[in-house]
Amino acid sequence: DGGITQSPKYLFRKEGQNVTLSCEQNLNHDAMYWYRQDPGQGLRLIYYSQIVNDFQKGDIAEGYSVSREKKESFPLTVTSAQKNPTAFYLCASSIPPLRELFFGEGSRLTVL
Amino acid sequence: AQTVTQSQPEMSVQEAETVTLSCTYDTSESDYYLFWYKQPPSRQMILVIRQEAYKQQNATENRFSVNFQKAAKSFSLKISDSQLGDAAMYFCAYRSAILQGAQKLVFGQGTRLTINP
């Protein structure tokens, strides 16, 4: 079955450590996205990529980095520069032009 | 920049009754798309319904329908015959139809819907 796989589902990190969240899709979608979800704030866009080897900053990109070396993969690195990284992270993909976002099941990151 | 506002953090409804979730948005554009997404306890987001701004007819999907008021910039979701499986967070979202801004969704804060048996 086609879909988006995010891993790990739960991740604990010590302060000062970088951590990478994986997102893989087998839907053959060109565009991929990372959103952050916090209680009471909905979903906020971190980064998005419309094509391989290209990506754009979203509304809250500071402290995050991404790469898009393959169409299927869009990993997100949460760096030590991110001041408040504890959150739920959602990866999504779509076919341009965007008529629907397809989401993964999310990854919960907790900083200890 | 476009913004989406959901003024009801929580709503509850009796099973089998009807409930309406509110959403307003701010934009200077005339052509755009609006969405309602559902996030059940499993946390995976699911598209409920989509509305194109150029269409005057309100979208419907089975028990889900919208009331799209373009002049008022309002996009409410009506759920008829509420079922226990409808319990979830509901997010309203906006997408510009302009090419540069077309490739991302802007989400509201969400409304948590509880269904009382």
Interface residues (C-beta under 8 A of the other chain):
Chain A: A31 Y33 Y35 G40 Q41 G42 L43 R44 L45 Y48 Q50 G58 F88 L90 A92 S94 P96 P97 L98 R99 E100 L101 F103 G104 E105 G106
Chain B: V4 Q6 P9 Y33 F35 Y37 S42 R43 Q44 M45 I46 L47 R50 F91 R95 A102 Q103 K104 L105 V106 F107 G108 Q109 G110
